[in-house]
Amino acid sequence: MIKYGIDFIEEGMVLGRSIYGPKNELILAAGFRLTAPIIERLKQLRYFEIYIHEPGTDEVVPEDIVSEQVRREAEAEVSAMQNKATAILAIREESLDQVKKIVEEKSGAFKNIVLAPVLKERLSGIIENILSSPRSLLNLSAIKNMSSYRFQHAINTTVVALYLGLRNNFTLPELELLGMGTMLMDIGMIALPQQMLEKPGPLSQEEMLMVREHPNYGFLILGKNPALSPVVSAISFQHHERQDGAGYPRKLTGTNEIPIKRATFETQAVIHRFAEIAAVADAYDAITTERPHAKVKSPAQAVEELIKVAGSQLNKRIVETLIKSIPLFPVGAHILVSASVNREQVGYQGVVAEVDPEKPDRPVILLIRTKHGKAILPPQKIDMRKQQYLTIEVIV
């Protein structure tokens, strides 16, 4: 199967992987032949990518570092939790000062919602999946949907953060704190108007000020919960701080060091190491996700973006660990031949079939269409480790 951007979907294509909604409900089952009305409906539901089954690509099975079932259950739980918390606040069109007062007054009411036992259960399932995964690369194959961005972003960011924690030899208790803090770090967003969060184009200065308050709201909601470690609220409070002190809300600075435990007296005005990891994970998932004000980037483009801000905005050592783990050409990715010693192949489309962790930039690919759109049957298999004069790019 191949992961296609929604704009590349054509009538008659067959769905390769089932599509589920934010409550873990089945929307379309794998094997469904897509019609024009259904494609339009998927666009209205704001899916920007889906998996398609193409003849000859049965061997292409994208595998996530976390199982689809575990991911869906976690997303559904985060969705339910945030919806309950939003109902408690009942924010309408209050001013910034009024919102802060409401959050302060009602912060105690979130205790049983935010740390529900089932949420801890879902986090344990994610950690167990990551610990038992044999994959050395960070494989993420979940279908993303802009309407469910907040819930999916919470889980995607948690998965990336836990992976980075594991790569830095975190203990299980450390992973549990990191995972819970990352999963809840955007809880303050529930105090912001939904229409503003989904607004196409840039936010106004006033709207940006409101968004920048969400770490404070998160700290108020999480910090008064005696069942939560202060580390969890620190992650929510600090995940938008930056290494050079240009972040918010307190303009803390970072050290650009490996995220190891430091003496307390050395860290009073420094970003918590867990929050530094959460910030890198947050940035990576945002870059690789379609949003109302930003187009999705390919893994290679994401690496370029991360390198640009490493050291100034994001912890350089953590970014280095992440970019070594990102498969530039993930299994299932829709690719285009951009250069080849065989000029006839330039413009051909295909799919990444296999990735060698030792040579992740030279995958095995299947070419499925000519530059004129004619199907290649059976697909042409090329091992790029043996074809040095072939260049591909991911189509997003």
Summary of the structure (lengths in Angstrom):
residues: 396
radius of gyration: 21.7
end to end distance: 15.6
largest distance: 68.1
contacts: 1279
relative contact order: 0.12
helix: 45%
strand: 17%
